Structure formats: C-alpha cells, structure tokens
C-alpha cells in the first residue's frame, strides 16, 4: 500500500526530523511512504476572516495538486472522528481489503484546512479536541500509522 502524508510547512527542529526519519524507516517494512511538504502562507497579525480564508485557500490549492483522484483521503481535523489505535488499524486494514491502494493523510497549516480540502476528504480524523503544532502532529500521525501496521500484522506494540 502507498501512504502519502501531505503537510503544510517545513520541519525545522532536528528532534522532529529525527523522529520522522525513524518512523519513515520503520514503515518501509509495511508500506511505501511518501511525505509531501507544501509551502505555508505567512499569516499577518490580526488577520481578518477574509484574509485567513484566502491564506487557507492558497494552501489548499497546493495540497490538492498532490491528491490523485483514486486516492482515499483522510484529513486531520479537530471536528473529525476520534479513534483508538486499534480502530485506526482496523480502518486501514479495511481499506486494503476493499482494494484501496493509496491513502493520503493531510495535515493543514496553522489556520487549519480550507473547506475545499475538507470536502475532498473521504474520512475526517481527529486526534483530540486540542490543537497541536503541525510539526508535532506529523510525528504523532506517523507513530500511529506505524502502530496500526504492527496491530494489523499481529506484532507486539505498547498499549
């Protein structure tokens, strides 16, 4: 299976890049992982709602350029469905059984996702009602995808 992470913004801290590299290496055993970073837009202080929407729209255009029509898209959204690790593993396994060969996970920028990206989503996933930095969320998501494959393959994992 191919898994693509499309994320807004670059990772700057070495401790995040190290963790991402480690999970990318571990996931190589289970899937073909691709990470696509699209540029983020600078958000001015005290931006109006219209300015924020325009920023999200520009980021959305960059994101959607990388989404193929046949991909199953999972967006990370605060108002999405919260799953346990085993439920996420079941979801990924079900997609494979249904013949879905490409899953795209999308992490938005600091303002979140534009409605055009949310509309393209096949599944809205939430890790929490809290907001997390996108850099940290990338590490957490990769860890959960890795954990999912360990569960799917009946391999030990920490509960």
C-alpha positions, 0 to 999 in steps of 0.5 A: 500500500502507498501512504502519502502524508501531505503537510503544510510547512517545513520541519525545522527542529532536528528532534522532529526530523529525527523522529520522522526519519525513524518512523519513515524507516520503520514503515518501509517494512509495511508500506511505501511512504511518501511525505509531501511538504507544501509551502505555508502562507505567512499569516499577518497579525490580526488577520481578518476572516477574509484574509485567513480564508484566502491564506487557507485557500492558497494552501489548499490549492497546493495540497490538492495538486498532490491528491490523485483522484483514486486516492482515499483521503483522510484529513486531520481535523479537530471536528473529525472522528476520534479513534483508538489505535486499534480502530485506526488499524482496523480502518486501514486494514479495511481499506486494503481489503476493499482494494484501496491502494493509496491513502493520503493523510493531510495535515493543514497549516496553522489556520487549519484546512480550507473547506475545499480540502475538507470536502475532498476528504473521504474520512475526517480524523481527529486526534483530540479536541486540542490543537497541536503544532503541525510539526508535532502532529506529523510525528504523532500521525506517523507513530500511529500509522506505524502502530496500526501496521504492527496491530494489523500484522499481529506484532507486539506494540505498547498499549 
